[in-house]
């Protein structure tokens, strides 16, 4: 049909705009807002080791090398603490304090490659790191480094996290990180290494980057288990990028996954099958997009819900597709303007003929029923239409197989998925 703007305010953070020349029936140009959660990432904000514990004489006599190096200046506030033990060994303890004596909490990565502060370090601040470990010979090791972080940079990226603390989402809710401008390919591995996701109960997962680097999705091989708690930290404040920009903020959120609610639409029958926790609970007649403005085939996710809104498509070049219409029980599926919504004007042909501009039309009664039961993050799979869902047109993390999904990771993904970093 025509162009629909993808735009919106990320509450108090930034405004991102991009265009998608994709068909859809929703012309409202709003985009779900996102704000950082208030809870710390599980495991990252653990209590730091007791800084009062004095090292032994032997530890002091056999030093290890700490990074950032002693005397270093202008270090990023995303710096992690690491150490090299001559001849090999294991780091057992890290204590990081600021110049005023305050202790910084943090936790060692699972692979031992670094100790991650639970929050971004402060700009233009002096820190002292004391690292204790054991050499391969069993002898204790210790090293100390005092370094200073850089001044706050002037050029920063915009970033966002589409997850709200305390909210409950559907089983297909991906963790969605967004960046403006997009992250250059050469920087994605370093950025991804600072995007932490943990699930309870534990489930493997992986990140996938959209081609232009403006979004990255995190999901598991299958839909999340009902009752899962997802804890996320995008620890990107101050991370340096190759384009001279830096990460702007740390963002975190802890959310829960609700019951398994799935929708499936078959263009051949023009019916939607609704299942909850594996059992079919209702079948609804639908009308999909007509041939000139087809609906997208693929697995989409409910991105936002509006009990009442207005579709305004007056910017469409085709006069036949220009209209301003009040819509009830609208549930966004794509940035291009495809929704599930009530369409009383098409009730006479629902289940028999496609007449929409790309949306999934249902009756007023069915629209109200669906709206009252869905969550953001619930999946809907549409099949048999004239067009495939375009990558990045919505939260398209589930529109590809697991093997295809992991190909979009900037870091190697072990078979089955990436374990938690801590």
Secondary structure, 3 states (H helix, E strand, C coil): CCCEEEEEEECCCEEEEEEECCCCCCCCCCCCCCCCECCCCCCCCCCCCCCCCCCCHHHHHCECEEECCCCCCCECCCCCEEEECCCCEEEEEEEEEECCCCEECEEECCCCCCEEECCCCCCCCEEEEEEEEEECCCCEEEEEEEEEECCCCCCECEEEECCCCCCEECCCCCEEEEEECCCCHHHHHHHHCCEEEEEECCCCEEEEECCCCCEEEEECCCCCCCCCEEEEEEECCCCECCCCCECCCEEEEEEEECCCEEEEEECCCCEEEEEECCEEEEEEECECECHHHCCEEEEEECCEEEEEEEEECCCCCCHHHCCEEEEEEEEECCCCCCEEEECHHHCCCCCCCCCECCCEEECHHHHHHHHCCCCCCCEEEEECCCEECCCCCCCCCCCCCHHHHHCCCCCCCCCCCECCCC
